[in-house]
Amino acid sequence: MTLASETATPTKSEEEWVHVPLTSASVRPQVWSYQIAKTTHWIRDESKDINNALAVFLISALRNSSPHEAPEPTINATKRHDLEEAVSQSIVMLFEKARDEFFEDGMESVFSRKLVSLVQEYGNAAVEAIASLTFEGKANAEVAAEGLRWLGHMDHPSSYDSRRRLLEKSLFSSSARIRDGAALGLASLDDPAAIPNLGKAIEREPHAELREDLEQVLAQLEATRQCHSS
């Protein structure tokens, strides 16, 4: 389809603009932004009967398909809230389904694969949803511990800082299982930045066996710091 010249003003109805092909790199930024806005609106209206996360994915794919000269659409508070809500629902459902799953040390599970996938897809929003579920006491301790182990083991640079902060905070959980999962996650992360909180956790840890495990992780991180400084 050939669009109007650079100085022309679109005259089509809103319904027609929704169906304008979104693949031409020659589309003016103003027209492209209008197409994005209208198509996003349509997806939200039609998403009542489909999974919320799918609607978020469709909108994200649409925005990422913009030509390089198109301005980045502003993410308003409503859109951000919708994304966070969709991610939170997905995390809650994942943790619920994992209650009856059996976890083996060091082995991937259905839960761990889906958890890693969600964090890779939604980044910090997924980590924040996991943190809320864990610290509000709504997560099964065994499932939460498994999640923390994999948050430390996975590779995803953009969520690195939020994952490390969650692991450090989990060292002070009221659940020994969660504290153990946090320690294993930090061991996998192998980041000396966790040394201060790890030391505080050791001082507060009431269980001798877990305290020894924490001390081993601390020794590992101190050795890593020494290697980095030499």
Backbone bond lengths (Angstrom), bond angles and torsions (degrees), N, CA, C in turn:
res aa  C-N    CA-C-N  psi(-1)  N-CA   C-N-CA  omega(-1)  CA-C   N-CA-C  phi
1 M - - - 1.459 - - 1.521 108.93 -
2 T 1.367 117.55 136.55 1.455 121.91 179.69 1.504 109.74 -97.95
3 L 1.330 116.94 125.80 1.448 121.22 -178.73 1.511 110.50 -87.05
4 A 1.335 116.37 170.98 1.450 121.42 -179.65 1.520 110.02 -67.68
5 S 1.330 116.16 168.82 1.459 121.07 -178.67 1.512 110.67 -66.48
6 E 1.331 116.63 171.39 1.457 121.47 -175.90 1.523 112.98 -60.37
7 T 1.331 117.95 -26.32 1.464 119.86 -176.52 1.511 113.03 -99.44
8 A 1.343 116.67 -3.84 1.464 119.13 -177.16 1.510 111.06 -80.45
9 T 1.323 115.14 158.03 1.458 121.50 178.08 1.519 109.06 -107.24
10 P 1.337 119.81 131.37 1.456 121.35 -179.39 1.520 110.56 -57.34
11 T 1.352 114.80 136.17 1.463 118.93 179.90 1.513 112.41 -118.09
12 K 1.306 118.59 -2.33 1.449 120.90 -178.75 1.518 111.01 -69.28
13 S 1.313 115.26 158.61 1.462 120.39 177.17 1.506 109.44 -71.91
14 E 1.330 116.78 163.12 1.458 120.42 -179.84 1.515 110.68 -60.53
15 E 1.349 117.92 -38.78 1.458 121.14 -178.33 1.526 111.00 -63.13
16 E 1.358 117.29 -40.02 1.452 120.22 179.61 1.519 111.65 -67.54
17 W 1.355 116.89 -38.23 1.454 119.83 -178.36 1.518 111.48 -66.08
18 V 1.321 118.48 -28.28 1.472 120.93 178.74 1.509 110.78 -59.39
19 H 1.339 117.06 -32.08 1.460 121.14 -174.33 1.519 113.36 -100.81
20 V 1.348 118.29 9.17 1.456 120.84 174.92 1.523 108.75 -65.80
21 P 1.356 119.70 131.69 1.477 120.82 179.43 1.525 110.47 -54.10
22 L 1.344 115.83 140.14 1.461 121.10 -175.92 1.514 112.18 -108.27
23 T 1.335 117.06 30.99 1.464 119.75 -175.54 1.523 113.29 -114.91
24 S 1.319 118.52 -7.85 1.467 120.05 -175.92 1.518 111.37 -80.43
25 A 1.335 115.98 127.91 1.466 120.60 178.82 1.525 111.53 -78.27
26 S 1.355 116.13 -5.74 1.461 118.78 -178.98 1.520 112.65 -91.94
27 V 1.330 117.78 1.23 1.463 121.53 -178.72 1.515 110.33 -67.19
28 R 1.344 116.78 133.17 1.459 119.74 177.72 1.524 110.41 -63.26
29 P 1.338 118.82 144.59 1.470 121.90 179.33 1.515 112.91 -53.64
30 Q 1.368 118.00 -40.72 1.466 119.56 -178.54 1.517 111.10 -63.51
31 V 1.364 115.91 -43.24 1.467 120.27 -179.96 1.512 110.29 -67.17
32 W 1.352 115.62 -41.25 1.475 119.83 -179.09 1.530 110.64 -61.31
33 S 1.334 116.35 -44.13 1.460 120.32 179.06 1.522 110.60 -61.20
34 Y 1.331 116.18 -37.73 1.471 120.13 179.14 1.525 109.99 -65.66
35 Q 1.342 116.54 -42.66 1.458 120.87 178.80 1.531 110.64 -60.98
36 I 1.336 115.79 -45.16 1.462 120.53 179.89 1.523 110.66 -59.82
37 A 1.336 115.39 -47.15 1.465 119.77 -177.90 1.513 111.57 -61.56
38 K 1.331 118.38 -45.25 1.454 121.55 -177.64 1.524 111.87 -70.46
39 T 1.336 117.14 -41.16 1.458 119.48 -179.37 1.519 110.72 -68.88
40 T 1.352 117.46 -38.33 1.461 121.50 175.03 1.519 110.41 -59.66
41 H 1.337 116.17 -42.83 1.467 121.13 178.63 1.524 110.25 -60.92
42 W 1.345 116.67 -41.56 1.467 120.55 179.71 1.524 111.48 -65.00
43 I 1.350 116.25 -42.60 1.464 119.76 179.31 1.522 110.76 -60.07
44 R 1.342 116.34 -43.44 1.463 119.86 -179.36 1.532 110.64 -63.44
45 D 1.344 117.38 -39.27 1.456 120.80 179.91 1.519 111.43 -67.03
46 E 1.342 116.37 -36.74 1.453 120.41 -175.62 1.524 112.99 -89.87
47 S 1.328 117.69 -1.27 1.469 120.58 -174.43 1.527 113.19 -87.10
48 K 1.340 117.35 7.54 1.455 119.56 -178.24 1.521 111.97 -63.80
49 D 1.350 116.03 -32.17 1.453 120.28 -175.79 1.518 113.02 -103.30
50 I 1.343 117.70 9.38 1.451 120.22 176.67 1.511 109.73 -124.67
51 N 1.318 115.43 166.00 1.465 120.38 -178.19 1.521 111.24 -60.13
52 N 1.329 117.25 134.79 1.463 121.36 -179.03 1.528 111.64 -56.57
53 A 1.323 115.56 -40.76 1.459 119.38 -178.64 1.522 111.19 -63.43
54 L 1.357 116.61 -33.87 1.454 120.34 178.06 1.520 110.24 -66.15
55 A 1.329 116.75 -41.07 1.461 120.24 178.17 1.528 110.46 -61.41
56 V 1.337 116.31 -41.92 1.473 121.00 177.88 1.523 109.94 -61.75
57 F 1.342 116.04 -40.85 1.458 120.52 -179.84 1.529 111.04 -63.51
58 L 1.336 116.67 -44.22 1.463 120.80 -179.66 1.521 111.50 -61.36
59 I 1.330 115.39 -42.51 1.460 119.78 179.91 1.526 110.33 -65.68
60 S 1.339 116.08 -41.84 1.463 120.60 179.18 1.523 110.75 -63.01
61 A 1.348 116.81 -43.06 1.458 120.85 179.92 1.521 110.97 -63.24
62 L 1.321 116.65 -39.49 1.454 121.01 178.04 1.521 111.34 -61.90
63 R 1.344 117.13 -47.18 1.450 121.62 -178.75 1.518 110.88 -63.59
64 N 1.328 116.86 -38.53 1.461 120.17 -177.57 1.519 112.87 -75.05
65 S 1.340 117.86 -12.19 1.462 120.81 -179.17 1.519 112.31 -88.23
66 S 1.340 118.24 1.56 1.452 122.16 -176.87 1.527 111.21 -62.64
67 P 1.359 117.98 146.68 1.467 119.69 173.66 1.512 109.76 -66.67
68 H 1.342 116.34 159.07 1.465 120.13 -171.87 1.518 113.16 -61.98
69 E 1.365 118.46 -25.36 1.449 117.67 -177.17 1.519 113.13 -85.32
70 A 1.338 117.18 -5.73 1.458 119.61 -178.86 1.522 110.12 -78.32
71 P 1.324 119.22 137.08 1.465 121.51 179.29 1.515 111.13 -69.95
72 E 1.325 116.78 147.19 1.464 122.10 178.63 1.522 109.41 -68.50
73 P 1.347 118.24 123.52 1.463 120.00 179.42 1.515 111.20 -62.32
74 T 1.303 117.06 143.95 1.456 121.71 178.37 1.517 110.33 -73.49
75 I 1.334 117.10 132.81 1.459 121.40 176.62 1.524 107.15 -90.44
76 N 1.307 116.00 104.82 1.455 118.41 -177.54 1.518 111.29 -81.96
77 A 1.314 116.20 175.49 1.461 121.33 -175.34 1.514 111.81 -61.96
78 T 1.334 116.74 -37.19 1.470 120.24 -178.72 1.511 110.93 -65.51
79 K 1.339 116.19 -44.89 1.465 119.84 -179.74 1.532 110.69 -64.75
80 R 1.331 116.73 -40.96 1.460 120.16 179.30 1.529 110.73 -63.62
81 H 1.330 115.52 -41.10 1.467 119.77 178.82 1.525 110.39 -63.50
82 D 1.338 117.11 -42.16 1.468 121.10 179.56 1.527 110.84 -61.43
83 L 1.335 116.32 -41.85 1.460 120.57 179.00 1.523 110.56 -63.43
84 E 1.329 116.34 -48.70 1.461 120.51 -179.35 1.521 111.30 -60.98
85 E 1.329 116.70 -38.57 1.462 120.60 -179.63 1.526 110.97 -67.10
86 A 1.334 116.54 -42.62 1.462 120.66 179.44 1.523 111.06 -63.82
87 V 1.334 116.49 -43.96 1.464 120.81 179.33 1.517 110.54 -65.06
88 S 1.332 117.07 -42.78 1.458 121.59 179.88 1.525 111.08 -60.37
89 Q 1.322 117.17 -42.90 1.461 120.86 178.78 1.517 111.34 -62.84
90 S 1.330 116.09 -40.35 1.466 120.19 179.21 1.527 110.99 -64.55
91 I 1.329 117.21 -41.20 1.461 121.31 179.71 1.530 110.68 -66.10
92 V 1.324 116.83 -44.51 1.470 121.12 179.48 1.527 110.24 -58.84
93 M 1.329 116.87 -46.80 1.470 120.80 -179.79 1.520 111.44 -63.47
94 L 1.337 116.41 -39.80 1.466 120.28 179.51 1.522 110.98 -63.21
95 F 1.330 117.58 -45.76 1.460 121.41 -179.83 1.533 110.98 -65.35
96 E 1.333 117.06 -36.44 1.462 120.67 179.54 1.527 110.61 -64.47
97 K 1.324 116.07 -46.35 1.467 121.03 -177.87 1.527 111.72 -66.29
98 A 1.325 117.23 -25.61 1.469 121.37 -176.02 1.527 112.83 -82.68
99 R 1.323 118.11 -5.51 1.466 121.09 -178.13 1.529 112.51 -57.05
100 D 1.312 117.10 -34.74 1.464 121.02 -176.91 1.527 112.63 -99.32
101 E 1.318 116.38 7.83 1.466 119.95 -178.74 1.527 110.20 -85.77
102 F 1.328 115.90 145.28 1.461 121.55 178.19 1.522 109.15 -97.72
103 F 1.329 116.63 128.61 1.464 121.34 -178.27 1.527 110.84 -108.84
104 E 1.331 115.22 133.64 1.462 121.04 175.29 1.520 108.74 -108.61
105 D 1.328 116.10 137.48 1.465 120.76 -178.63 1.527 111.29 -56.13
106 G 1.337 115.36 126.83 1.452 120.53 175.95 1.510 115.55 77.70
107 M 1.337 117.74 0.05 1.460 121.04 -177.84 1.523 110.54 -107.64
108 E 1.332 116.31 140.70 1.459 120.20 175.68 1.521 109.90 -66.24
109 S 1.317 115.21 154.05 1.458 121.38 177.30 1.520 108.08 -136.39
110 V 1.314 116.20 169.79 1.467 119.84 175.96 1.523 109.11 -57.39
111 F 1.334 115.35 -43.22 1.459 120.99 -179.90 1.528 111.66 -61.45
112 S 1.332 117.26 -48.86 1.467 120.36 -175.92 1.520 111.54 -64.24
113 R 1.330 117.28 -38.86 1.463 120.11 -179.89 1.529 110.82 -65.16
114 K 1.328 116.67 -42.57 1.461 119.69 -179.61 1.526 111.34 -70.76
115 L 1.335 116.02 -36.07 1.467 119.89 178.67 1.527 110.84 -63.65
116 V 1.319 116.05 -47.80 1.464 121.07 179.03 1.531 110.21 -60.44
117 S 1.328 116.13 -40.55 1.459 120.79 179.50 1.524 111.72 -62.28
118 L 1.324 117.10 -41.51 1.461 121.19 179.51 1.534 111.37 -65.56
119 V 1.328 116.46 -41.62 1.467 119.86 179.52 1.523 110.09 -67.46
120 Q 1.319 117.31 -39.89 1.463 120.05 178.10 1.523 111.13 -64.96
121 E 1.325 117.04 -33.06 1.465 121.22 -178.92 1.521 112.35 -79.47
122 Y 1.341 117.03 -44.01 1.462 120.38 -171.21 1.527 114.26 -113.60
123 G 1.332 118.09 -2.89 1.453 121.50 172.68 1.511 115.62 58.38
124 N 1.329 116.16 -129.11 1.460 121.59 -174.86 1.524 113.26 -61.38
125 A 1.331 117.05 -30.77 1.471 119.90 178.60 1.525 110.30 -61.61
126 A 1.330 117.28 -38.99 1.460 121.07 178.74 1.525 110.69 -70.48
127 V 1.336 117.19 -40.79 1.463 120.76 179.67 1.530 110.16 -63.50
128 E 1.327 116.62 -41.61 1.463 120.42 179.09 1.529 111.25 -64.23
129 A 1.334 116.37 -37.01 1.467 119.94 177.81 1.524 110.84 -66.04
130 I 1.325 116.95 -39.22 1.473 121.60 177.54 1.527 109.88 -64.97
131 A 1.325 116.09 -42.51 1.466 120.76 179.81 1.527 110.94 -61.86
132 S 1.323 116.70 -44.91 1.471 120.31 -179.41 1.520 110.65 -62.09
133 L 1.315 115.96 -44.57 1.466 120.66 -179.16 1.524 110.51 -63.62
134 T 1.324 116.60 -39.10 1.466 121.14 -177.29 1.525 112.11 -71.10
135 F 1.331 117.20 -47.47 1.458 120.64 -173.33 1.530 113.74 -82.87
136 E 1.316 116.65 -13.66 1.465 119.23 174.07 1.519 111.22 -85.57
137 G 1.333 116.19 -0.90 1.458 120.85 177.88 1.515 114.22 74.55
138 K 1.344 117.16 17.31 1.460 120.46 -177.52 1.518 112.61 -92.59
139 A 1.328 116.74 -9.72 1.463 120.53 -178.01 1.520 111.01 -96.25
140 N 1.308 116.14 141.74 1.457 121.09 171.77 1.524 108.28 -61.65
141 A 1.333 117.24 131.81 1.465 121.25 -174.07 1.521 112.67 -60.08
142 E 1.319 117.03 -39.44 1.462 120.60 -179.82 1.527 111.00 -65.68
143 V 1.332 115.90 -42.04 1.465 120.99 179.04 1.530 110.01 -67.08
144 A 1.335 116.48 -43.66 1.468 120.62 179.34 1.525 110.84 -61.32
145 A 1.329 117.21 -41.86 1.465 121.27 179.62 1.525 110.71 -63.28
146 E 1.328 116.31 -41.24 1.464 120.38 177.60 1.529 110.08 -63.07
147 G 1.326 116.20 -41.11 1.459 119.89 178.35 1.517 112.16 -62.27
148 L 1.325 117.14 -42.14 1.468 121.10 179.77 1.524 111.60 -64.15
149 R 1.316 116.24 -38.76 1.470 119.58 177.78 1.529 110.58 -58.03
150 W 1.342 115.42 -43.81 1.457 118.97 -176.83 1.518 113.05 -78.77
151 L 1.320 117.46 -24.52 1.467 119.72 174.28 1.526 110.35 -65.05
152 G 1.315 116.50 -31.75 1.458 120.62 176.39 1.516 112.45 -79.94
153 H 1.318 116.30 -30.51 1.465 120.92 -174.69 1.527 112.65 -82.04
154 M 1.331 117.84 -31.99 1.463 121.32 -173.42 1.527 112.61 -71.15
155 D 1.315 115.32 162.54 1.463 121.76 179.00 1.527 108.90 -114.50
156 H 1.330 115.70 110.74 1.471 120.94 178.24 1.520 107.86 -157.87
157 P 1.338 116.84 90.30 1.472 121.17 -172.25 1.522 115.65 -54.32
158 S 1.327 118.61 -40.34 1.463 119.68 -173.70 1.526 113.73 -68.49
159 S 1.341 117.41 -21.16 1.464 120.18 178.15 1.529 112.22 -105.94
160 Y 1.335 116.07 8.55 1.467 120.94 -173.65 1.525 112.51 -56.09
161 D 1.321 117.14 -51.85 1.468 120.43 -175.84 1.532 111.99 -62.22
162 S 1.323 117.24 -43.21 1.468 119.70 -179.36 1.522 111.08 -68.71
163 R 1.330 117.58 -33.42 1.471 119.86 176.50 1.526 110.94 -67.43
164 R 1.347 115.62 -42.91 1.465 118.44 179.49 1.531 111.20 -63.84
165 R 1.327 116.52 -41.92 1.471 119.60 178.76 1.529 111.28 -62.29
166 L 1.317 116.89 -39.93 1.470 120.18 178.88 1.524 110.66 -64.64
167 L 1.328 117.22 -42.34 1.460 120.87 179.15 1.528 110.97 -63.50
168 E 1.326 116.79 -42.57 1.467 119.71 179.55 1.533 111.03 -64.92
169 K 1.305 116.69 -43.64 1.462 120.50 179.81 1.530 110.93 -63.80
170 S 1.328 116.49 -34.25 1.467 120.98 -178.44 1.525 112.38 -70.18
171 L 1.333 117.50 -15.32 1.468 120.33 175.79 1.524 111.48 -63.32
172 F 1.329 116.92 -17.80 1.469 121.60 -177.14 1.525 111.88 -109.89
173 S 1.329 116.35 17.54 1.463 121.07 177.08 1.524 110.56 -65.33
174 S 1.316 116.27 154.27 1.465 120.35 176.72 1.529 111.16 -74.63
175 S 1.319 117.93 -13.39 1.467 122.79 179.89 1.523 110.90 -95.06
176 A 1.333 115.91 125.30 1.465 120.24 178.41 1.523 110.86 -65.10
177 R 1.339 116.95 -34.02 1.458 120.54 179.24 1.528 110.43 -63.47
178 I 1.323 116.38 -42.46 1.460 120.64 -179.98 1.524 110.39 -68.33
179 R 1.323 117.43 -39.18 1.471 120.35 177.45 1.521 110.41 -62.76
180 D 1.318 116.38 -39.28 1.461 120.85 178.54 1.531 110.38 -65.75
181 G 1.343 116.66 -42.73 1.463 120.41 178.28 1.520 111.51 -62.65
182 A 1.330 115.81 -38.03 1.473 120.40 178.55 1.528 110.56 -65.13
183 A 1.316 116.78 -41.13 1.466 121.02 179.35 1.524 111.07 -62.58
184 L 1.323 116.39 -42.85 1.463 120.58 179.06 1.526 110.88 -66.44
185 G 1.336 115.86 -38.00 1.457 119.55 177.18 1.516 112.06 -63.67
186 L 1.328 116.53 -42.22 1.469 121.00 178.56 1.524 111.67 -67.59
187 A 1.321 116.56 -33.42 1.466 119.94 177.15 1.531 109.73 -63.79
188 S 1.332 116.19 -40.03 1.471 120.53 178.36 1.520 110.94 -68.77
189 L 1.328 115.77 -39.17 1.469 120.74 -179.87 1.538 110.35 -65.95
190 D 1.343 115.69 -38.34 1.466 122.99 176.35 1.535 111.94 55.58
191 D 1.320 116.38 45.26 1.460 121.77 -178.32 1.527 110.14 -108.89
192 P 1.344 118.29 115.90 1.465 121.54 -179.85 1.524 113.93 -59.50
193 A 1.333 118.01 -16.23 1.465 120.58 179.07 1.525 111.66 -61.95
194 A 1.325 116.97 -19.04 1.466 121.23 -179.24 1.533 112.37 -85.25
195 I 1.321 117.98 -4.49 1.473 121.13 -175.20 1.537 113.57 -57.11
196 P 1.338 120.26 -46.45 1.471 119.36 -178.64 1.524 113.40 -57.96
197 N 1.320 117.92 -48.38 1.459 120.24 -179.38 1.523 112.05 -70.26
198 L 1.314 115.72 -31.23 1.464 119.33 177.01 1.518 109.89 -65.04
199 G 1.328 116.97 -41.06 1.462 120.72 177.58 1.514 112.10 -62.70
200 K 1.329 117.18 -41.61 1.474 121.15 177.66 1.523 110.71 -64.26
201 A 1.340 116.07 -39.24 1.462 119.69 -179.46 1.526 111.31 -65.38
202 I 1.318 116.47 -36.71 1.466 120.72 178.46 1.526 110.63 -63.15
203 E 1.320 116.47 -41.27 1.467 120.97 179.84 1.528 111.95 -63.84
204 R 1.344 116.17 -30.40 1.461 120.52 -176.01 1.524 113.53 -95.84
205 E 1.335 117.27 -12.35 1.463 120.18 -173.12 1.537 111.94 -69.80
206 P 1.354 117.62 120.26 1.460 121.02 -177.28 1.532 114.72 -83.30
207 H 1.340 117.18 -20.34 1.461 120.58 -177.20 1.527 110.44 -94.17
208 A 1.321 116.13 121.30 1.463 121.41 -174.70 1.527 112.75 -58.75
209 E 1.334 116.63 -43.94 1.466 119.71 -177.16 1.524 111.17 -65.06
210 L 1.318 116.43 -43.65 1.454 119.74 179.33 1.533 110.70 -69.01
211 R 1.313 116.60 -34.01 1.465 120.08 177.54 1.529 110.11 -63.37
212 E 1.315 116.99 -38.71 1.464 120.41 177.07 1.527 110.96 -64.71
213 D 1.330 116.06 -39.34 1.472 119.47 177.79 1.525 110.48 -63.37
214 L 1.320 116.34 -41.90 1.465 120.69 178.63 1.525 110.85 -63.28
215 E 1.318 116.10 -38.34 1.465 120.30 179.24 1.527 110.77 -65.66
216 Q 1.316 116.53 -34.97 1.463 120.46 177.73 1.532 110.72 -66.64
217 V 1.327 115.78 -41.55 1.469 119.78 177.71 1.529 109.78 -64.31
218 L 1.339 116.32 -41.63 1.462 120.85 178.73 1.526 110.65 -59.74
219 A 1.332 116.57 -44.56 1.464 120.80 179.33 1.532 110.38 -61.63
220 Q 1.318 116.18 -39.78 1.472 120.69 178.47 1.529 111.16 -62.01
221 L 1.338 116.16 -46.06 1.465 120.04 -178.30 1.530 111.61 -68.05
222 E 1.312 116.80 -35.49 1.472 119.74 177.40 1.522 110.54 -66.89
223 A 1.340 116.23 -36.32 1.476 120.33 177.00 1.534 109.93 -66.77
224 T 1.337 116.35 -38.22 1.451 120.88 178.33 1.532 110.00 -65.13
225 R 1.321 116.05 -42.47 1.474 120.32 177.75 1.519 110.95 -61.86
226 Q 1.316 116.79 -40.04 1.462 120.82 179.80 1.528 110.59 -64.12
227 C 1.348 116.59 -39.68 1.455 121.10 178.86 1.528 111.24 -64.95
228 H 1.344 115.90 -39.12 1.457 120.50 -179.33 1.541 111.54 -68.12
229 S 1.315 116.26 -30.77 1.464 120.03 -176.53 1.517 113.01 -86.64
230 S 1.307 116.72 -15.19 1.480 119.97 -176.46 1.529 111.55 -90.01
